[in-house]
């Protein structure tokens, strides 16, 4: 492998530097003073009950994202390159949206009175994570990105049971955001819309190219 080829391959690991850069920007966003927040609310939010047990899939999100990205780096590097773009585009758009249009929620129960281990973790979450800068939900957006990448990869056919597990976990993670009152259903919808837009940018050009190649081979 020549030096240019090495650079072309390993330059994508520079995407890992985006992670601390994102968290620094998010931290600065959270620390802004004298901000007039736009509060997000839907009548459907009021119909969704609070359930502390969803804290388990909510926190499993961190492991799911970390392990999945690592698996793509090791076993499907082409898939990782697209996934990196998919994640970074949406996370950057999220920072811009929250900077231009500060947003927040007022959905959390005043007191979590239930006495169990999951309720204790929820109380800790509420103390450490402010209900601000929530639209669109990055929890949901990143989950959708990773699951799309998994379903598009060869891993889907090689590890069907594992793929089924990731689909179930992804659904539970998304449900957790609303059952824990961490997000409004509007945040969830916004995340899906943003994922659809960036899916078209990241994956559609290559899909069209493959379709044209196959069509040309058939007509040849």
matplotlib code that plots the C-alpha trace (Angstrom):
import matplotlib.pyplot as plt

x = [0.0, 1.5, 1.5, -1.5, -3.5, -2.6, -3.7, -7.0, -7.7, -6.6, -7.9, -11.3, -10.1, -9.9, -13.7, -13.1, -11.8, -15.3, -16.6, -14.7, -15.3, -19.0, -19.2, -17.3, -19.7, -22.7, -21.3, -20.9, -24.4, -25.7, -23.9, -25.3, -26.9, -30.0, -31.5, -35.2, -36.1, -38.9, -40.8, -41.8, -45.0, -47.6, -50.9, -49.6, -46.8, -49.5, -51.0, -47.6, -47.1, -43.9, -42.1, -38.8, -37.9, -37.1, -33.9, -32.2, -32.5, -32.0, -28.5, -27.8, -27.8, -24.2, -23.0, -25.0, -23.5, -19.9, -19.9, -21.7, -19.2, -16.3, -17.7, -18.0, -14.4, -13.2, -15.4, -17.0, -14.8, -16.7, -19.9, -18.1, -17.2, -20.8, -22.0, -19.4, -20.8, -24.4, -23.7, -21.6, -24.0, -27.0, -25.1, -23.7, -27.2, -28.5, -26.0, -26.9, -30.6, -30.3, -28.0, -30.4, -33.6, -33.0, -35.5, -36.5, -39.0, -41.3, -42.5, -40.6, -42.6, -42.1, -41.0, -40.1, -41.6, -41.3, -38.8, -36.7, -33.3, -34.5, -36.2, -33.0, -31.1, -33.8, -33.5, -29.7, -30.4, -32.7, -30.1, -27.2, -29.0, -30.9, -34.1, -32.7, -31.5, -33.6, -34.8, -34.3, -33.5, -29.8, -30.6, -33.1, -31.1, -28.0, -30.0, -31.6, -28.3, -26.6, -29.6, -29.8, -26.1, -26.5, -29.5, -27.6, -24.4, -23.4, -23.6, -27.4, -27.1, -24.2, -25.7, -29.5, -30.1, -27.8, -29.4, -32.9, -31.6, -30.3, -33.7, -35.5, -33.0, -33.3, -37.0, -36.7, -34.2, -36.5, -39.5, -37.3, -36.9, -40.6, -41.5, -38.7, -40.0, -36.6, -38.1, -41.3, -42.8, -42.0, -38.3, -38.6, -40.3, -37.8, -35.0, -36.6, -37.1, -33.5, -32.3, -34.3, -32.8, -29.2, -29.9, -30.6, -27.4, -25.1, -26.6, -28.8, -26.0, -24.2, -27.5, -28.2, -24.8, -25.1, -28.6, -27.3, -24.4, -26.7, -29.1, -26.3, -25.1, -28.5, -29.0, -25.5]
y = [0.0, 3.3, 6.5, 8.0, 4.8, 4.8, 8.4, 7.7, 4.8, 6.2, 9.8, 8.5, 7.9, 11.7, 11.5, 10.2, 13.7, 15.0, 13.4, 15.6, 18.6, 17.9, 17.6, 20.8, 22.7, 21.0, 22.0, 25.6, 25.5, 24.2, 26.9, 29.9, 32.5, 34.6, 32.4, 32.6, 28.9, 27.8, 25.1, 22.0, 20.3, 18.0, 16.7, 13.2, 13.8, 14.1, 10.7, 8.9, 7.7, 8.0, 4.7, 4.6, 1.1, 2.6, 4.0, 0.7, 0.9, 4.7, 4.2, 1.2, 3.7, 4.7, 1.1, 0.5, 3.4, 2.8, -1.0, -0.5, 2.1, 0.0, -3.0, -1.0, 0.2, -3.4, -5.3, -2.9, 0.1, 1.3, 1.2, 3.1, 5.9, 6.5, 6.1, 8.7, 11.2, 10.2, 10.8, 14.0, 15.8, 15.3, 16.1, 19.3, 20.3, 19.7, 22.1, 24.7, 24.3, 24.6, 27.7, 29.5, 28.2, 27.5, 24.9, 23.1, 20.8, 21.0, 17.4, 15.8, 14.8, 17.2, 14.4, 10.8, 9.2, 5.5, 3.6, 1.3, 1.1, 2.4, 5.4, 6.2, 6.3, 8.5, 11.0, 11.0, 11.6, 14.5, 16.1, 15.8, 16.3, 19.6, 19.4, 22.0, 21.8, 18.7, 19.2, 17.1, 14.2, 13.2, 10.0, 9.1, 10.4, 8.5, 5.3, 5.6, 6.2, 3.2, 0.9, 2.0, 1.3, -2.1, -3.0, -1.9, -3.9, -7.5, -8.0, -8.2, -11.5, -13.0, -12.3, -12.4, -13.0, -10.1, -7.8, -8.6, -7.8, -4.4, -3.6, -4.4, -2.4, 0.5, 0.6, 0.4, 3.2, 5.5, 4.7, 5.4, 9.0, 9.7, 7.4, 9.0, 12.4, 13.2, 14.2, 15.2, 13.2, 16.3, 15.8, 12.2, 13.1, 15.8, 13.2, 10.9, 13.8, 14.8, 11.2, 10.9, 14.1, 13.1, 9.5, 10.9, 12.9, 10.1, 6.9, 7.8, 8.9, 5.6, 3.7, 5.4, 4.6, 0.9, 0.9, 2.4, -0.1, -3.1, -1.7, -1.2, -4.8, -6.2, -4.2, -5.1]
z = [0.0, -1.1, 1.1, -0.7, -0.3, 3.4, 3.8, 2.0, 4.3, 7.7, 7.2, 8.1, 11.6, 11.9, 12.2, 15.7, 16.5, 15.8, 18.9, 21.5, 19.2, 19.2, 23.0, 23.5, 21.3, 23.1, 26.5, 25.4, 24.0, 27.4, 29.3, 27.4, 29.7, 29.3, 26.6, 25.7, 25.1, 22.8, 24.8, 22.7, 23.5, 21.9, 23.3, 22.5, 25.1, 27.8, 26.7, 27.1, 30.6, 32.5, 32.9, 34.8, 33.5, 30.1, 31.7, 30.9, 27.0, 27.3, 28.8, 26.6, 23.8, 24.6, 24.4, 21.3, 19.4, 20.6, 19.9, 16.5, 15.3, 16.4, 14.6, 11.4, 11.7, 12.2, 9.8, 7.3, 6.7, 3.7, 5.8, 8.5, 6.1, 5.2, 8.8, 9.9, 7.4, 8.4, 12.1, 11.7, 9.4, 11.7, 14.9, 13.3, 12.1, 15.6, 17.0, 14.5, 15.0, 18.8, 18.5, 16.1, 17.8, 21.5, 22.6, 25.8, 27.4, 30.4, 30.5, 33.4, 36.4, 39.3, 41.6, 40.8, 43.8, 42.9, 45.0, 42.9, 41.2, 37.9, 39.5, 41.3, 38.0, 36.5, 39.4, 38.7, 35.0, 35.7, 38.0, 35.4, 32.1, 31.6, 29.5, 27.0, 23.5, 22.7, 19.1, 17.1, 19.4, 18.9, 21.0, 18.3, 15.3, 16.1, 16.8, 13.4, 11.7, 13.2, 12.6, 9.0, 8.5, 10.1, 7.9, 4.8, 5.7, 5.0, 8.8, 8.3, 6.3, 8.3, 11.8, 11.5, 15.2, 16.2, 13.6, 15.0, 18.4, 17.3, 15.7, 18.9, 21.0, 18.6, 19.0, 22.8, 22.8, 20.8, 23.0, 26.1, 25.0, 25.3, 28.2, 30.3, 29.3, 28.0, 24.6, 23.1, 20.2, 18.1, 18.9, 17.7, 14.5, 13.9, 14.3, 11.7, 9.2, 9.6, 9.2, 6.0, 4.6, 5.3, 4.2, 0.8, 0.8, 2.1, 0.6, -2.4, -4.8, -4.4, -4.7, -8.0, -9.2, -8.4, -10.0, -13.2, -13.3, -12.8, -15.4, -17.9, -17.2, -17.9, -21.1, -22.4]

ax = plt.figure().add_subplot(projection="3d")
ax.plot(x, y, z, "-o")
ax.set_aspect("equal")
plt.show()
